[in-house]
Amino acid sequence: MLDFLKMRDIDALDNRDLGLIDWVSPLGGRLLKTYFRASVLGLENVPRGPALYVGNHNMGMMTLDTFIFFTEAYKILGVDALPYGLAHDFPIRLPGVNQVLTKMGGIRACHKNAAKAFAQGKKVVVYPGGDADAWRPFKHRNKIVFSGRRGYMKLALREKVPIIPFVAAGAQSTTIIVSDNQWLAKALGMDKWLRSKVWPLTLCLPWGIVPGPAPVFLPYPAKIKIEAMKPIRFRRRGPKAAEDLDYVNQCADKVEAAMQKTLTRLAGELKGE
């Protein structure tokens, strides 16, 4: 117990505890899949070897759709499909959160840590939209909101790994984010203190109206569909390609357009069910 309570190095790859994952994932995955009537599609598209999963961020800080997707991927495809997660500095440094995230494969979000994982033949997952995507307003729940962040594309090109886009529909309907209040976040200096460009106004259970990020809430049991898309590989790769901003933007536009098309389709399917 005392060992579990120790704060972990947020840059180390050897914190991941497959024994803990084996214990938590079957029960947790089954429970969440049942509660959200969730389905996971497209796992046959996930290649072996190093790759960068790129997803849309949902449910604020809870991201239960992430747990659903990777629990299913681990069950069907094994440990090769299980990624290290690039986590925001703030939550991964929090006592209690640090111990859990690092044991589940969380590492501090930086290109150096991702490169270390790729060099060992591992996969990495990133949510480029970060706070802007996770706290996007309810009216934008079926939109990909990356806010022009293209670091993920530079990483994939520099490290010569394919991108596996995966998209969740329905997960942003588990609570109602009234507004992301970017203006308020700027006025309060949240970008400086928490590296956050939003300060959302959220309507959630059991708290009601919450000003600011609600770390934990009771999600509405909205139906969720998650799909792993076919991997996207790029003709030009390597450090020079990653420095060509026009090429980076061209590649990122391709990825984000494909993700938006898939999200729109999945949202339409949910609406008809």
KOLSE-826863 format. One line per 8 residues: number of its first residue (from 1); their letters; for each residue z, y, x negated of C-alpha. Coordinates in steps of 0.2 Angstrom, whole numbers. Example, Ala and Ser with C-alpha at 12.3 -4.5 7.8 and 13.67 -1.06 7.14 Angstrom:
REM KOLSE-826863
1> as> 39:-22:-62; 36:-5:-68 $
***
This chain:
REM KOLSE-826863
1> mldflkmr> 0:0:0; 5:12:-14; -12:9:-23; -22:12:-7; -13:29:-5; -18:35:-22; -31:49:-22; -48:42:-29 $
9> didaldnr> -61:49:-41; -74:57:-29; -88:54:-43; -84:35:-46; -95:22:-39; -82:8:-42; -71:14:-28; -81:5:-14 $
17> dlglidwv> -71:-10:-7; -82:-23:0; -67:-33:6; -61:-18:16; -79:-16:23; -80:-34:28; -63:-33:37; -67:-16:46 $
25> splggrll> -86:-17:50; -87:-32:62; -73:-26:74; -77:-8:72; -96:-10:74; -94:-21:89; -82:-9:97; -93:6:94 $
33> ktyfrasv> -109:-3:99; -101:-8:116; -93:9:119; -109:19:116; -121:5:122; -129:7:106; -145:-1:99; -151:-1:81 $
41> lglenvpr> -170:-3:78; -181:-4:64; -170:-13:51; -185:-23:46; -192:-7:38; -178:-6:25; -185:-11:8; -174:-19:-6 $
49> gpalyvgn> -169:-9:-21; -165:9:-24; -169:21:-10; -163:37:-1; -158:36:17; -161:53:25; -153:55:42; -150:68:56 $
57> hnmgmmtl> -131:72:57; -122:71:73; -105:71:81; -97:84:69; -86:77:56; -84:60:65; -102:53:63; -98:37:72 $
65> dtfiffte> -117:34:73; -117:32:55; -104:18:56; -114:9:69; -130:10:60; -124:4:43; -112:-9:50; -128:-17:58 $
73> aykilgvd> -138:-15:43; -125:-23:32; -123:-38:45; -142:-41:45; -148:-36:28; -132:-38:17; -125:-27:4; -142:-21:-3 $
81> alpyglah> -144:-11:13; -127:-3:11; -128:14:3; -116:26:-6; -114:41:5; -115:59:-2; -100:68:6; -96:86:7 $
89> dfpirlpg> -83:92:-5; -70:97:8; -67:81:18; -69:69:3; -55:79:-6; -43:78:9; -28:67:7; -30:52:19 $
97> vnqvltkm> -49:55:21; -51:53:2; -44:36:2; -54:30:16; -71:38:12; -71:32:-6; -67:15:-1; -81:15:11 $
105> ggirachk> -93:21:-3; -92:40:-1; -95:50:-17; -96:69:-20; -113:76:-15; -122:80:-30; -138:74:-38; -129:67:-53 $
113> naakafaq> -119:55:-43; -135:50:-33; -144:47:-49; -130:35:-55; -131:25:-40; -150:24:-41; -149:18:-59; -139:4:-53 $
121> gkkvvvyp> -152:-1:-40; -141:5:-26; -146:15:-10; -139:32:-6; -138:41:11; -139:60:13; -139:71:29; -148:87:23 $
129> ggdadawr> -144:97:38; -125:95:34; -114:107:44; -129:115:53; -136:99:59; -119:91:63; -113:106:74; -130:110:81 $
137> pfkhrnki> -128:117:99; -130:105:114; -146:113:119; -153:108:102; -146:90:102; -164:83:101; -170:93:87; -169:90:68 $
145> vfsgrrgy> -160:105:60; -161:104:41; -161:123:40; -174:123:26; -163:112:14; -175:103:2; -163:97:-11; -165:79:-4 $
153> mklalrek> -183:79:-7; -181:86:-25; -169:71:-28; -181:58:-21; -195:64:-31; -186:67:-47; -178:49:-46; -194:41:-40 $
161> vpiipfva> -186:33:-25; -193:31:-8; -186:39:7; -180:29:22; -179:41:37; -167:35:50; -164:45:67; -150:44:80 $
169> agaqstti> -153:50:98; -139:52:110; -125:54:97; -125:73:99; -122:71:118; -105:64:115; -98:81:115; -104:98:120 $
177> ivsdnqwl> -106:111:106; -108:127:115; -113:137:100; -113:135:81; -107:154:78; -116:156:62; -112:175:63; -94:171:64 $
185> akalgmdk> -94:159:50; -102:173:39; -90:186:45; -75:175:41; -82:170:24; -83:151:28; -97:149:16; -86:154:2 $
193> wlrskvwp> -70:145:7; -77:129:15; -96:129:10; -99:130:29; -112:141:37; -105:137:55; -89:139:65; -93:130:81 $
201> ltlclpwg> -86:133:98; -84:115:105; -80:108:122; -72:91:119; -59:78:126; -45:79:126; -43:97:118; -55:106:130 $
209> ivpgpapv> -62:122:121; -60:121:103; -64:136:91; -69:129:75; -74:111:70; -64:98:80; -60:85:66; -56:71:79 $
217> flpypaki> -60:70:98; -63:57:111; -82:56:112; -91:54:129; -99:37:130; -117:43:129; -129:29:126; -135:30:107 $
225> kieamkpi> -152:23:100; -154:23:81; -170:19:72; -174:16:54; -192:22:51; -204:15:38; -201:21:20; -210:36:14 $
233> rfrrrgpk> -217:35:-4; -225:49:-13; -240:50:-23; -233:61:-36; -216:58:-43; -204:63:-57; -196:79:-64; -212:89:-64 $
241> aaedldyv> -216:84:-46; -198:89:-41; -201:106:-49; -217:110:-39; -210:119:-24; -226:119:-15; -227:100:-17; -208:98:-12 $
249> nqcadkve> -211:108:4; -226:98:8; -217:82:6; -202:88:16; -212:94:30; -220:77:31; -203:68:32; -195:81:44 $
257> aamqktlt> -210:80:56; -210:61:56; -191:62:60; -193:74:74; -207:64:82; -196:49:82; -181:58:88; -191:66:103 $
265> rlagelkg> -197:48:107; -180:40:107; -173:54:117; -187:52:130; -183:33:130; -164:36:133; -169:48:147; -179:35:156 $
273> e> -165:22:155 $
***
